[in-house]
């Protein structure tokens, strides 16, 4: 058993992956977190597959060499549904990806009609279709893709106001579906979207269940660390590192969020 504290690299296009890092910190407080926001390339959801594949593989390879993490979390659905096979073929460090929570959504839905709210790239990805076919073939899945919603979530964390009317417009395709009244669960298939749960619920207009992958990813990370580290013998880590690929505007809202999670102030780290 290794006795040093484990280190995890949490990688996302922006600030959405902090929702995953938050769950990881709760589940494994002995884990040191290195959070990297690739905001110079944000948003990932609007990038071509070729651009995204090249960028993520290059960035994570460089960060792995620089930070030497014990585990890597690709906290981005748009990237995970595309680049995980190539990353795992090139990097021996354990890698955990974030994929849409279709399986648990299908299991908890009473009506058998579930929504999938994601970036357009994630909605169209073959991986997502296979996930639905494998775990939700008995359900009707209503998919809605939005490039704008991740930017709204990013702006909220930077202290900007959220337009409920704009979110209502984004959610309209759910309400136009013939079985709209039967939708009882919506999968938040982008790590940015949990930042907007209250606004999404307000804009949706009736109570439904909003489901993301944060807790499941935290459990998986903990399981992978157990054989390598005597976690029960390690103290909680109180200080974590935050970096980004481009300068990030330092706002009171963002500082409050980061400090509450034990992260350093935003700093560009190319």
KEGUVEX-255246 format. One record per atom (N, C-alpha, C): residue number from 1; residue in one letter; atom name; x, y, z. Coordinates in steps of 0.1 Angstrom, whole numbers, plus 5000, padded with zeros to 4 digits. Atoms other than C-alpha are relative to their C-alpha. Last residue first. Example, Ala and Ser with C-alpha at 12.3 -4.5 7.8 and 13.67 -1.06 7.14 Angstrom:
REM residues 2
R   resi   resn   name      X      Y      Z
R      2      S      N   4991   4989   5000
R      2      S     CA   5137   4989   5071
R      2      S      C   4992   5011   5008
R      1      A      N   5009   4988   5000
R      1      A     CA   5123   4955   5078
R      1      A      C   5009   5012   5000
//
This chain:
REM residues 270
R   resi   resn   name      X      Y      Z
R    270      X      N   4999   5006   5013
R    270      X     CA   4996   5267   4799
R    270      X      C   5009   4988   4999
R    269      X      N   4989   5010   5000
R    269      X     CA   4987   5275   4834
R    269      X      C   5000   4993   4987
R    268      X      N   4997   5006   5013
R    268      X     CA   4965   5306   4838
R    268      X      C   5012   4991   5001
R    267      X      N   4987   4996   5005
R    267      X     CA   4956   5312   4875
R    267      X      C   5002   4993   4987
R    266      X      N   4998   5003   5014
R    266      X     CA   4922   5311   4892
R    266      X      C   5014   5005   4996
R    265      X      N   5006   4990   5009
R    265      X     CA   4925   5314   4931
R    265      X      C   5003   4996   4985
R    264      X      N   4992   4987   5002
R    264      X     CA   4935   5283   4949
R    264      X      C   4992   5009   4991
R    263      X      N   4992   4997   5011
R    263      X     CA   4909   5256   4957
R    263      X      C   5007   5013   5000
R    262      X      N   4986   5001   4997
R    262      X     CA   4896   5245   4991
R    262      X      C   5010   5002   4988
R    261      X      N   4995   5013   5003
R    261      X     CA   4861   5238   4980
R    261      X      C   5015   4998   5003
R    260      X      N   5008   5010   4992
R    260      X     CA   4846   5268   4997
R    260      X      C   5004   4986   4997
R    259      X      N   4995   5001   4987
R    259      X     CA   4875   5288   4983
R    259      X      C   4992   4991   5009
R    258      X      N   4987   5007   4999
R    258      X     CA   4866   5279   4948
R    258      X      C   5005   4999   5014
R    257      X      N   5002   5014   5004
R    257      X     CA   4829   5288   4951
R    257      X      C   5013   4992   5002
R    256      X      N   5008   5006   4989
R    256      X     CA   4836   5321   4969
R    256      X      C   4998   4985   4998
R    255      X      N   4991   5002   4989
R    255      X     CA   4863   5330   4944
R    255      X      C   4993   4993   5012
R    254      X      N   4991   5012   5003
R    254      X     CA   4839   5323   4915
R    254      X      C   5010   4998   5012
R    253      X      N   5008   5012   5000
R    253      X     CA   4812   5346   4930
R    253      X      C   5009   4988   4998
R    252      X      N   5003   5004   4986
R    252      X     CA   4837   5373   4940
R    252      X      C   4992   4987   5000
R    251      X      N   5012   4994   4995
R    251      X     CA   4850   5374   4904
R    251      X      C   4998   4995   5014
R    250      X      N   5001   5003   4986
R    250      X     CA   4885   5367   4890
R    250      X      C   4988   5008   5006
R    249      X      N   5004   4988   4993
R    249      X     CA   4882   5367   4852
R    249      X      C   4997   4996   5015
R    248      X      N   5014   5000   4996
R    248      X     CA   4900   5337   4839
R    248      X      C   4997   5012   5009
R    247      X      N   5004   4992   4988
R    247      X     CA   4933   5339   4821
R    247      X      C   4985   4999   5002
R    246      X      N   5000   4986   5004
R    246      X     CA   4937   5310   4795
R    246      X      C   4996   5008   5013
R    245      X      N   4992   4999   5012
R    245      X     CA   4945   5273   4799
R    245      X      C   5001   5015   4995
R    244      X      N   5007   4999   5013
R    244      X     CA   4932   5272   4834
R    244      X      C   5009   5003   4989
R    243      X      N   4993   4994   5011
R    243      X     CA   4945   5262   4869
R    243      X      C   4991   5000   4987
R    242      X      N   5009   4997   5012
R    242      X     CA   4930   5253   4902
R    242      X      C   5009   5007   4990
R    241      X      N   4995   4990   5010
R    241      X     CA   4950   5236   4930
R    241      X      C   4991   5001   4988
R    240      X      N   5000   5006   5013
R    240      X     CA   4936   5220   4962
R    240      X      C   5005   5011   4990
R    239      X      N   4996   4990   5010
R    239      X     CA   4941   5227   4999
R    239      X      C   5002   4993   4986
R    238      X      N   5007   4988   4999
R    238      X     CA   4923   5209   5027
R    238      X      C   5003   5010   4989
R    237      X      N   4992   4990   5007
R    237      X     CA   4933   5173   5022
R    237      X      C   4992   5013   5000
R    236      X      N   5007   4992   5011
R    236      X     CA   4917   5150   5047
R    236      X      C   5009   5011   4994
R    235      X      N   5009   4989   4996
R    235      X     CA   4941   5128   5067
R    235      X      C   4993   5007   4988
R    234      X      N   4996   4987   5005
R    234      X     CA   4953   5094   5055
R    234      X      C   4991   5011   5005
R    233      X      N   4989   4995   4992
R    233      X     CA   4951   5061   5074
R    233      X      C   5004   5014   4996
R    232      X      N   5004   4998   4986
R    232      X     CA   4916   5052   5061
R    232      X      C   5011   5005   5009
R    231      X      N   5007   4987   4998
R    231      X     CA   4927   5059   5026
R    231      X      C   4997   5002   5014
R    230      X      N   5006   5002   4987
R    230      X     CA   4953   5031   5026
R    230      X      C   4993   5012   5004
R    229      X      N   4998   4991   4989
R    229      X     CA   4960   5037   4989
R    229      X      C   4993   4995   5013
R    228      X      N   4987   4993   5001
R    228      X     CA   4964   5016   4958
R    228      X      C   5004   5007   5013
R    227      X      N   4989   5010   5000
R    227      X     CA   4936   4990   4961
R    227      X      C   5014   5006   5000
R    226      X      N   4999   5009   4989
R    226      X     CA   4912   5017   4973
R    226      X      C   5011   4989   5000
R    225      X      N   4989   4996   4991
R    225      X     CA   4919   5043   4946
R    225      X      C   5002   4990   5012
R    224      X      N   4987   5002   5007
R    224      X     CA   4899   5026   4919
R    224      X      C   5011   5004   5009
R    223      X      N   4998   5014   5002
R    223      X     CA   4868   5023   4941
R    223      X      C   5014   4997   4994
R    222      X      N   4997   5006   4986
R    222      X     CA   4870   5059   4953
R    222      X      C   5004   4985   4998
R    221      X      N   4986   4996   4997
R    221      X     CA   4872   5071   4916
R    221      X      C   5004   4994   5014
R    220      X      N   4991   5008   5009
R    220      X     CA   4841   5050   4908
R    220      X      C   5015   5004   5003
R    219      X      N   4999   5014   4995
R    219      X     CA   4822   5064   4938
R    219      X      C   5010   4992   4992
R    218      X      N   4993   5000   4987
R    218      X     CA   4830   5100   4928
R    218      X      C   5001   4986   5006
R    217      X      N   4986   4998   5003
R    217      X     CA   4819   5093   4892
R    217      X      C   5009   5000   5013
R    216      X      N   4995   5012   5005
R    216      X     CA   4786   5080   4904
R    216      X      C   5015   5000   4996
R    215      X      N   4998   5009   4989
R    215      X     CA   4781   5110   4926
R    215      X      C   5005   4986   4995
R    214      X      N   4989   4997   4990
R    214      X     CA   4787   5134   4898
R    214      X      C   5002   4990   5011
R    213      X      N   4991   5011   4998
R    213      X     CA   4767   5117   4870
R    213      X      C   5010   5002   5011
R    212      X      N   4987   4999   5006
R    212      X     CA   4736   5139   4868
R    212      X      C   5009   4989   5005
R    211      X      N   4990   5010   4996
R    211      X     CA   4699   5135   4873
R    211      X      C   5013   5002   4993
R    210      X      N   4988   4997   5008
R    210      X     CA   4672   5161   4873
R    210      X      C   5011   4992   5005
R    209      X      N   4987   5004   4994
R    209      X     CA   4639   5147   4886
R    209      X      C   5011   5003   4990
R    208      X      N   4994   5012   5006
R    208      X     CA   4607   5165   4876
R    208      X      C   5013   4997   5007
R    207      X      N   4989   5008   4993
R    207      X     CA   4585   5191   4893
R    207      X      C   5004   4988   4992
R    206      X      N   5007   5010   4991
R    206      X     CA   4565   5214   4869
R    206      X      C   5012   4991   5005
R    205      X      N   5014   4998   4997
R    205      X     CA   4574   5246   4851
R    205      X      C   4992   4990   5008
R    204      X      N   5007   5011   5005
R    204      X     CA   4606   5238   4833
R    204      X      C   4985   5001   5003
R    203      X      N   5003   4998   5014
R    203      X     CA   4620   5272   4838
R    203      X      C   4991   4989   4994
R    202      X      N   5009   4989   5001
R    202      X     CA   4619   5270   4876
R    202      X      C   4995   5002   4985
R    201      X      N   5013   5004   4994
R    201      X     CA   4634   5235   4875
R    201      X      C   4990   5011   4999
R    200      X      N   5007   5009   5009
R    200      X     CA   4661   5246   4851
R    200      X      C   4986   4996   5005
R    199      X      N   5006   4993   5011
R    199      X     CA   4669   5276   4872
R    199      X      C   4993   4991   4990
R    198      X      N   5011   4991   4995
R    198      X     CA   4673   5256   4904
R    198      X      C   4993   5007   4988
R    197      X      N   5011   5009   4996
R    197      X     CA   4694   5229   4886
R    197      X      C   4988   5009   5004
R    196      X      N   5012   4992   5003
R    196      X     CA   4717   5255   4869
R    196      X      C   4987   4992   5004
R    195      X      N   4999   4987   4995
R    195      X     CA   4751   5244   4882
R    195      X      C   4987   5008   4999
R    194      X      N   5004   5000   4986
R    194      X     CA   4740   5209   4875
R    194      X      C   5002   5013   5007
R    193      X      N   5015   4998   4998
R    193      X     CA   4742   5218   4838
R    193      X      C   4996   4999   5015
R    192      X      N   5004   4986   4997
R    192      X     CA   4780   5224   4836
R    192      X      C   4985   5001   5005
R    191      X      N   4997   4997   4986
R    191      X     CA   4788   5187   4839
R    191      X      C   4997   5014   5004
R    190      X      N   4989   4991   5001
R    190      X     CA   4769   5180   4807
R    190      X      C   5003   5004   5014
R    189      X      N   4988   5007   5006
R    189      X     CA   4745   5151   4803
R    189      X      C   5011   5010   4996
R    188      X      N   4991   4988   5003
R    188      X     CA   4719   5164   4827
R    188      X      C   5013   4995   4995
R    187      X      N   4986   5003   4998
R    187      X     CA   4695   5134   4824
R    187      X      C   5008   5013   4997
R    186      X      N   4991   4994   5011
R    186      X     CA   4659   5145   4827
R    186      X      C   5014   4998   5004
R    185      X      N   4986   4999   4996
R    185      X     CA   4633   5125   4847
R    185      X      C   5008   5005   4988
R    184      X      N   4999   4998   4985
R    184      X     CA   4595   5126   4848
R    184      X      C   5015   5001   5004
R    183      X      N   4986   4999   4996
R    183      X     CA   4586   5130   4811
R    183      X      C   5001   5003   5015
R    182      X      N   4996   5013   4994
R    182      X     CA   4550   5118   4808
R    182      X      C   5015   5001   5004
R    181      X      N   5005   5001   4986
R    181      X     CA   4535   5153   4802
R    181      X      C   5005   4987   5007
R    180      X      N   4993   4990   4992
R    180      X     CA   4558   5158   4771
R    180      X      C   4995   4998   5015
R    179      X      N   5001   5006   4987
R    179      X     CA   4546   5126   4754
R    179      X      C   5006   5009   5011
R    178      X      N   5013   5006   4998
R    178      X     CA   4539   5142   4720
R    178      X      C   4997   4995   5014
R    177      X      N   5001   5014   5002
R    177      X     CA   4571   5163   4724
R    177      X      C   4986   4994   5002
R    176      X      N   5007   5002   5013
R    176      X     CA   4566   5201   4722
R    176      X      C   4999   4985   4997
R    175      X      N   5015   4997   4998
R    175      X     CA   4573   5205   4760
R    175      X      C   4993   4997   4987
R    174      X      N   5006   5010   4991
R    174      X     CA   4607   5188   4757
R    174      X      C   4985   5002   5000
R    173      X      N   5002   5013   5007
R    173      X     CA   4616   5209   4726
R    173      X      C   4994   4989   5009
R    172      X      N   5013   5001   5007
R    172      X     CA   4608   5241   4747
R    172      X      C   4999   4987   4992
R    171      X      N   5008   5012   4996
R    171      X     CA   4637   5236   4771
R    171      X      C   4988   4997   4992
R    170      X      N   4991   5012   5002
R    170      X     CA   4661   5260   4754
R    170      X      C   4992   4987   5003
R    169      X      N   4999   5002   5014
R    169      X     CA   4633   5287   4753
R    169      X      C   5008   4987   4996
R    168      X      N   5013   5005   5004
R    168      X     CA   4626   5283   4790
R    168      X      C   5000   4997   4985
R    167      X      N   5000   5014   4997
R    167      X     CA   4663   5287   4796
R    167      X      C   4987   4993   4996
R    166      X      N   4991   5007   5010
R    166      X     CA   4663   5320   4778
R    166      X      C   5000   4985   5003
R    165      X      N   5007   5000   5013
R    165      X     CA   4632   5331   4798
R    165      X      C   5009   4993   4989
R    164      X      N   5009   5011   5000
R    164      X     CA   4650   5322   4830
R    164      X      C   4992   4998   4987
R    163      X      N   5013   4997   5006
R    163      X     CA   4678   5346   4822
R    163      X      C   4991   4987   5000
R    162      X      N   5005   5010   5009
R    162      X     CA   4707   5340   4845
R    162      X      C   4986   5004   4996
R    161      X      N   5014   5004   4998
R    161      X     CA   4726   5369   4860
R    161      X      C   4996   4990   4990
R    160      X      N   5010   4994   5009
R    160      X     CA   4764   5370   4859
R    160      X      C   4986   4995   5002
R    159      X      N   5007   4989   4993
R    159      X     CA   4786   5361   4889
R    159      X      C   4990   5007   4991
R    158      X      N   4992   4988   5000
R    158      X     CA   4813   5341   4872
R    158      X      C   4993   5012   5005
R    157      X      N   4989   5002   4991
R    157      X     CA   4796   5309   4882
R    157      X      C   5009   5012   5001
R    156      X      N   5006   4999   4987
R    156      X     CA   4765   5322   4864
R    156      X      C   5011   4998   5011
R    155      X      N   5002   4986   4996
R    155      X     CA   4785   5329   4833
R    155      X      C   4995   5001   5014
R    154      X      N   4987   4994   4998
R    154      X     CA   4797   5293   4831
R    154      X      C   4999   5014   5005
R    153      X      N   4995   5005   4988
R    153      X     CA   4762   5280   4835
R    153      X      C   5013   5006   5004
R    152      X      N   5009   4993   4990
R    152      X     CA   4749   5303   4807
R    152      X      C   5005   4995   5014
R    151      X      N   4996   4987   4999
R    151      X     CA   4778   5291   4785
R    151      X      C   4993   5008   5011
R    150      X      N   4987   5001   4993
R    150      X     CA   4769   5255   4792
R    150      X      C   5006   5014   5002
R    149      X      N   5003   5002   4986
R    149      X     CA   4733   5263   4782
R    149      X      C   5013   4999   5008
R    148      X      N   5001   4988   4992
R    148      X     CA   4742   5279   4749
R    148      X      C   4999   4997   5015
R    147      X      N   4987   4995   4998
R    147      X     CA   4754   5248   4730
R    147      X      C   5000   5012   5010
R    146      X      N   4998   4985   4999
R    146      X     CA   4721   5231   4735
R    146      X      C   5015   5003   5002
R    145      X      N   4987   4995   5000
R    145      X     CA   4709   5196   4725
R    145      X      C   5001   5015   5000
R    144      X      N   4999   4986   5004
R    144      X     CA   4676   5181   4734
R    144      X      C   5014   5004   5002
R    143      X      N   4987   4994   4999
R    143      X     CA   4669   5143   4735
R    143      X      C   5000   5015   4995
R    142      X      N   5002   4988   5007
R    142      X     CA   4636   5127   4743
R    142      X      C   5013   5008   5002
R    141      X      N   4991   4990   4996
R    141      X     CA   4642   5091   4753
R    141      X      C   4999   5012   4991
R    140      X      N   5000   4990   5011
R    140      X     CA   4613   5067   4752
R    140      X      C   5009   5011   5005
R    139      X      N   5005   4986   4997
R    139      X     CA   4621   5038   4775
R    139      X      C   4999   5008   4987
R    138      X      N   5014   5001   4996
R    138      X     CA   4625   5000   4771
R    138      X      C   4993   5014   5003
R    137      X      N   5007   5005   5012
R    137      X     CA   4657   5004   4751
R    137      X      C   4985   4998   5003
R    136      X      N   5013   4994   5000
R    136      X     CA   4671   5024   4780
R    136      X      C   4991   4997   4988
R    135      X      N   5006   4999   4987
R    135      X     CA   4702   5006   4791
R    135      X      C   4986   5006   5000
R    134      X      N   4996   5010   4991
R    134      X     CA   4719   4992   4760
R    134      X      C   4992   5001   5013
R    133      X      N   5004   5013   5004
R    133      X     CA   4702   5012   4733
R    133      X      C   5002   4989   5010
R    132      X      N   5014   5001   5000
R    132      X     CA   4705   5044   4752
R    132      X      C   4995   4986   4996
R    131      X      N   5003   5000   4986
R    131      X     CA   4742   5038   4758
R    131      X      C   4985   4999   5002
R    130      X      N   4997   5014   4995
R    130      X     CA   4747   5028   4722
R    130      X      C   4996   4999   5014
R    129      X      N   5011   5009   5006
R    129      X     CA   4730   5061   4710
R    129      X      C   5002   4986   5006
R    128      X      N   5013   4997   4993
R    128      X     CA   4752   5081   4734
R    128      X      C   4989   4991   4995
R    127      X      N   4999   5005   4986
R    127      X     CA   4784   5064   4722
R    127      X      C   4987   5002   5007
R    126      X      N   5004   5015   5001
R    126      X     CA   4773   5071   4686
R    126      X      C   5001   4994   5014
R    125      X      N   4989   5010   4999
R    125      X     CA   4775   5108   4694
R    125      X      C   4995   4986   5000
R    124      X      N   4998   5007   5013
R    124      X     CA   4746   5130   4682
R    124      X      C   5011   4989   5000
R    123      X      N   5013   5005   5005
R    123      X     CA   4733   5141   4716
R    123      X      C   5002   4991   4988
R    122      X      N   5003   5012   4992
R    122      X     CA   4769   5145   4729
R    122      X      C   4987   4993   4996
R    121      X      N   4990   5011   5003
R    121      X     CA   4778   5168   4701
R    121      X      C   4997   4987   5007
R    120      X      N   5003   5007   5013
R    120      X     CA   4746   5188   4704
R    120      X      C   5009   4989   4997
R    119      X      N   4996   4993   5011
R    119      X     CA   4754   5195   4741
R    119      X      C   4996   4993   4987
R    118      X      N   4986   5001   5003
R    118      X     CA   4732   5177   4765
R    118      X      C   5005   5010   4990
R    117      X      N   4996   4986   5003
R    117      X     CA   4697   5174   4780
R    117      X      C   5016   5000   4999
R    116      X      N   4985   4999   5000
R    116      X     CA   4684   5139   4778
R    116      X      C   5003   5014   4996
R    115      X      N   4994   4990   5008
R    115      X     CA   4647   5135   4788
R    115      X      C   5016   4999   5001
R    114      X      N   4990   4992   4993
R    114      X     CA   4630   5104   4801
R    114      X      C   5006   5010   4990
R    113      X      N   4996   4989   5010
R    113      X     CA   4598   5086   4792
R    113      X      C   5010   5009   5008
R    112      X      N   4993   5006   5011
R    112      X     CA   4593   5052   4810
R    112      X      C   5003   5011   4989
R    111      X      N   5008   4999   5012
R    111      X     CA   4566   5067   4832
R    111      X      C   5007   4993   4988
R    110      X      N   5012   5007   4998
R    110      X     CA   4580   5057   4866
R    110      X      C   4992   4999   4986
R    109      X      N   5012   4993   5006
R    109      X     CA   4615   5067   4858
R    109      X      C   4988   4991   5001
R    108      X      N   5009   4993   4990
R    108      X     CA   4640   5053   4883
R    108      X      C   4988   5006   4994
R    107      X      N   5004   5009   4989
R    107      X     CA   4657   5026   4862
R    107      X      C   4990   5007   5010
R    106      X      N   5010   5010   5005
R    106      X     CA   4658   5045   4830
R    106      X      C   4995   4992   5011
R    105      X      N   5013   4993   5003
R    105      X     CA   4674   5075   4848
R    105      X      C   4990   4990   4995
R    104      X      N   5008   4997   4988
R    104      X     CA   4700   5052   4864
R    104      X      C   4987   5007   4997
R    103      X      N   5003   5012   4993
R    103      X     CA   4711   5038   4830
R    103      X      C   4992   5003   5013
R    102      X      N   5012   5006   5006
R    102      X     CA   4710   5071   4811
R    102      X      C   4995   4988   5008
R    101      X      N   5005   5009   4990
R    101      X     CA   4734   5089   4834
R    101      X      C   4987   4994   4995
R    100      X      N   5014   4997   4996
R    100      X     CA   4752   5105   4805
R    100      X      C   4994   4989   5009
R     99      X      N   5009   5003   5010
R     99      X     CA   4790   5097   4805
R     99      X      C   4985   5003   5005
R     98      X      N   5013   4996   4996
R     98      X     CA   4818   5112   4825
R     98      X      C   4991   4997   4988
R     97      X      N   5008   4991   5008
R     97      X     CA   4851   5095   4821
R     97      X      C   4987   5003   5005
R     96      X      N   5014   5001   4998
R     96      X     CA   4875   5079   4846
R     96      X      C   4993   5011   4991
R     95      X      N   5008   4989   5005
R     95      X     CA   4911   5074   4835
R     95      X      C   4985   4997   5002
R     94      X      N   5015   5003   5001
R     94      X     CA   4936   5052   4853
R     94      X      C   4993   5013   4996
R     93      X      N   5007   4995   4988
R     93      X     CA   4972   5063   4844
R     93      X      C   4985   4997   4999
R     92      X      N   5002   5012   4991
R     92      X     CA   4985   5041   4816
R     92      X      C   4994   5004   5013
R     91      X      N   4996   4997   4986
R     91      X     CA   4981   5068   4790
R     91      X      C   4997   4989   5009
R     90      X      N   4988   4993   4999
R     90      X     CA   4981   5062   4752
R     90      X      C   5005   5003   5014
R     89      X      N   4990   5008   5007
R     89      X     CA   4955   5035   4747
R     89      X      C   5014   5007   5001
R     88      X      N   4996   5012   4992
R     88      X     CA   4934   5050   4775
R     88      X      C   5010   4992   4992
R     87      X      N   4993   4996   4988
R     87      X     CA   4933   5084   4758
R     87      X      C   5006   4988   5008
R     86      X      N   4986   4996   5003
R     86      X     CA   4924   5069   4725
R     86      X      C   5008   5004   5012
R     85      X      N   4993   5011   5005
R     85      X     CA   4894   5050   4739
R     85      X      C   5015   5004   4996
R     84      X      N   4995   5009   4990
R     84      X     CA   4883   5079   4761
R     84      X      C   5008   4988   4994
R     83      X      N   4985   5002   4999
R     83      X     CA   4882   5105   4733
R     83      X      C   5005   4989   5010
R     82      X      N   4992   5000   5013
R     82      X     CA   4846   5107   4720
R     82      X      C   5014   4995   5002
R     81      X      N   5007   5008   5010
R     81      X     CA   4819   5102   4747
R     81      X      C   5008   4998   4987
R     80      X      N   5000   5014   4996
R     80      X     CA   4843   5115   4773
R     80      X      C   4994   4991   4990
R     79      X      N   4987   5006   5003
R     79      X     CA   4849   5148   4754
R     79      X      C   5000   4985   5003
R     78      X      N   4997   4998   5014
R     78      X     CA   4813   5160   4752
R     78      X      C   5013   4993   4996
R     77      X      N   5007   5010   5008
R     77      X     CA   4805   5145   4786
R     77      X      C   5004   5001   4985
R     76      X      N   5007   4993   5011
R     76      X     CA   4832   5165   4804
R     76      X      C   4993   4989   4991
R     75      X      N   5013   4995   4995
R     75      X     CA   4848   5157   4837
R     75      X      C   4992   5008   4989
R     74      X      N   5004   4992   5011
R     74      X     CA   4877   5136   4823
R     74      X      C   4986   5005   5002
R     73      X      N   5015   4999   5002
R     73      X     CA   4889   5124   4856
R     73      X      C   4997   5009   4989
R     72      X      N   5004   4989   5008
R     72      X     CA   4926   5113   4858
R     72      X      C   4985   4999   4998
R     71      X      N   5012   5003   5008
R     71      X     CA   4940   5091   4885
R     71      X      C   4996   5013   4993
R     70      X      N   5002   5015   4999
R     70      X     CA   4974   5089   4903
R     70      X      C   4987   4996   4993
R     69      X      N   5011   5004   4992
R     69      X     CA   4983   5124   4890
R     69      X      C   5000   4984   5001
R     68      X      N   4999   5014   4996
R     68      X     CA   5018   5132   4878
R     68      X      C   4989   4995   5009
R     67      X      N   5006   5001   4987
R     67      X     CA   5013   5170   4876
R     67      X      C   5002   4986   5006
R     66      X      N   4997   4989   4991
R     66      X     CA   5034   5179   4846
R     66      X      C   4996   4998   5015
R     65      X      N   4986   4999   4998
R     65      X     CA   5035   5147   4827
R     65      X      C   5004   5011   5010
R     64      X      N   4996   5012   4993
R     64      X     CA   4998   5141   4832
R     64      X      C   5015   5000   5003
R     63      X      N   5004   4998   4986
R     63      X     CA   4991   5177   4823
R     63      X      C   5004   4988   5008
R     62      X      N   4991   4990   4994
R     62      X     CA   5009   5173   4790
R     62      X      C   4998   5002   5015
R     61      X      N   4986   5006   5000
R     61      X     CA   4991   5141   4781
R     61      X      C   5010   5009   5007
R     60      X      N   4999   5009   4989
R     60      X     CA   4958   5157   4792
R     60      X      C   5013   4993   5001
R     59      X      N   5000   4993   4988
R     59      X     CA   4963   5187   4769
R     59      X      C   5002   4990   5012
R     58      X      N   4988   4992   4998
R     58      X     CA   4974   5167   4738
R     58      X      C   5000   5006   5014
R     57      X      N   4989   5009   4999
R     57      X     CA   4946   5141   4741
R     57      X      C   5013   5008   5003
R     56      X      N   5001   5006   4986
R     56      X     CA   4920   5168   4748
R     56      X      C   5012   4990   5002
R     55      X      N   4997   4991   4988
R     55      X     CA   4931   5190   4719
R     55      X      C   5000   4993   5013
R     54      X      N   4987   4995   5000
R     54      X     CA   4934   5163   4692
R     54      X      C   5003   5008   5012
R     53      X      N   4992   5012   4997
R     53      X     CA   4901   5146   4700
R     53      X      C   5015   5005   5001
R     52      X      N   5002   5004   4986
R     52      X     CA   4882   5179   4702
R     52      X      C   5010   4988   5004
R     51      X      N   4994   4989   4992
R     51      X     CA   4895   5193   4669
R     51      X      C   5000   4995   5015
R     50      X      N   4985   5000   5002
R     50      X     CA   4888   5160   4651
R     50      X      C   5007   5010   5009
R     49      X      N   4994   5011   4994
R     49      X     CA   4853   5157   4666
R     49      X      C   5015   4999   4999
R     48      X      N   5001   5012   5008
R     48      X     CA   4844   5192   4656
R     48      X      C   5007   4988   5007
R     47      X      N   4988   5004   5007
R     47      X     CA   4840   5217   4684
R     47      X      C   4998   4988   4991
R     46      X      N   5001   4994   5013
R     46      X     CA   4807   5232   4695
R     46      X      C   5012   4996   4991
R     45      X      N   5012   5006   5007
R     45      X     CA   4803   5210   4726
R     45      X      C   4999   5005   4986
R     44      X      N   4997   5012   5007
R     44      X     CA   4838   5218   4737
R     44      X      C   4989   4995   4991
R     43      X      N   5006   5012   4995
R     43      X     CA   4830   5254   4746
R     43      X      C   5003   4988   4992
R     42      X      N   5014   5001   4996
R     42      X     CA   4856   5265   4755
R     42      X      C   4992   5007   4989
R     41      X      N   5006   5007   5011
R     41      X     CA   4891   5261   4739
R     41      X      C   4985   4998   5003
R     40      X      N   4996   4995   5012
R     40      X     CA   4909   5287   4760
R     40      X      C   4994   4993   4988
R     39      X      N   5009   4989   5004
R     39      X     CA   4887   5277   4789
R     39      X      C   5005   5006   4987
R     38      X      N   4995   4996   5013
R     38      X     CA   4906   5244   4793
R     38      X      C   4991   5011   4994
R     37      X      N   5010   4995   5009
R     37      X     CA   4898   5243   4830
R     37      X      C   5006   5004   4987
R     36      X      N   4995   4993   5011
R     36      X     CA   4922   5222   4851
R     36      X      C   4989   5003   4990
R     35      X      N   5010   4997   5010
R     35      X     CA   4915   5211   4886
R     35      X      C   5005   5008   4989
R     34      X      N   4994   4990   5009
R     34      X     CA   4942   5194   4906
R     34      X      C   4989   5002   4989
R     33      X      N   5006   4997   5013
R     33      X     CA   4925   5177   4935
R     33      X      C   5008   5010   4993
R     32      X      N   4996   4987   5004
R     32      X     CA   4943   5160   4965
R     32      X      C   4995   5002   4986
R     31      X      N   4995   4999   5014
R     31      X     CA   4923   5130   4977
R     31      X      C   5003   5015   4997
R     30      X      N   4986   5002   4999
R     30      X     CA   4919   5123   5015
R     30      X      C   5007   5003   4986
R     29      X      N   4994   4988   4995
R     29      X     CA   4884   5138   5014
R     29      X      C   5015   4999   5001
R     28      X      N   4986   5004   4997
R     28      X     CA   4872   5109   4992
R     28      X      C   5007   5013   5005
R     27      X      N   4999   5014   4999
R     27      X     CA   4834   5110   4988
R     27      X      C   5014   4995   5005
R     26      X      N   5009   5005   4990
R     26      X     CA   4828   5147   4996
R     26      X      C   5003   4985   5002
R     25      X      N   4994   4995   4987
R     25      X     CA   4859   5158   4976
R     25      X      C   4991   4995   5012
R     24      X      N   4988   5008   4997
R     24      X     CA   4848   5136   4947
R     24      X      C   5006   5004   5013
R     23      X      N   5004   5013   4995
R     23      X     CA   4813   5151   4948
R     23      X      C   5012   4991   5003
R     22      X      N   5007   4999   4987
R     22      X     CA   4827   5186   4946
R     22      X      C   4996   4987   5006
R     21      X      N   4990   4998   4989
R     21      X     CA   4851   5177   4919
R     21      X      C   4994   5001   5013
R     20      X      N   4995   5013   4997
R     20      X     CA   4822   5165   4898
R     20      X      C   5010   5000   5011
R     19      X      N   5011   5008   4994
R     19      X     CA   4804   5198   4901
R     19      X      C   5004   4986   5003
R     18      X      N   5000   4998   4986
R     18      X     CA   4837   5215   4895
R     18      X      C   4989   4993   5007
R     17      X      N   4994   5012   4993
R     17      X     CA   4837   5198   4861
R     17      X      C   5001   5002   5015
R     16      X      N   5010   5010   4997
R     16      X     CA   4814   5226   4849
R     16      X      C   5005   4988   5008
R     15      X      N   5003   5001   4985
R     15      X     CA   4840   5253   4853
R     15      X      C   4990   4989   5003
R     14      X      N   5001   4987   4992
R     14      X     CA   4856   5252   4818
R     14      X      C   4997   4996   5015
R     13      X      N   4998   4988   5009
R     13      X     CA   4865   5227   4791
R     13      X      C   4999   5013   5008
R     12      X      N   5013   4997   5007
R     12      X     CA   4870   5200   4818
R     12      X      C   5003   5012   4991
R     11      X      N   4998   4992   5012
R     11      X     CA   4899   5181   4835
R     11      X      C   4986   5003   4994
R     10      X      N   5013   4998   5004
R     10      X     CA   4901   5168   4871
R     10      X      C   5000   5010   4988
R      9      X      N   5001   4989   5010
R      9      X     CA   4936   5155   4878
R      9      X      C   4986   5000   4995
R      8      X      N   5008   5001   5011
R      8      X     CA   4936   5134   4910
R      8      X      C   5000   5012   4991
R      7      X      N   5002   4988   5007
R      7      X     CA   4963   5130   4936
R      7      X      C   4992   4997   4987
R      6      X      N   5003   5001   5015
R      6      X     CA   4965   5103   4962
R      6      X      C   4997   5014   4994
R      5      X      N   5014   4996   5004
R      5      X     CA   4980   5111   4996
R      5      X      C   4999   4999   4985
R      4      X      N   5002   4986   5003
R      4      X     CA   5012   5092   5004
R      4      X      C   4986   5003   4995
R      3      X      N   5005   4992   4988
R      3      X     CA   5010   5058   5021
R      3      X      C   4998   5015   4997
R      2      X      N   4993   4987   5000
R      2      X     CA   5012   5035   4991
R      2      X      C   4994   5008   5011
R      1      X      N   5008   4988   5000
R      1      X     CA   5000   5000   5000
R      1      X      C   5009   5013   5000
//
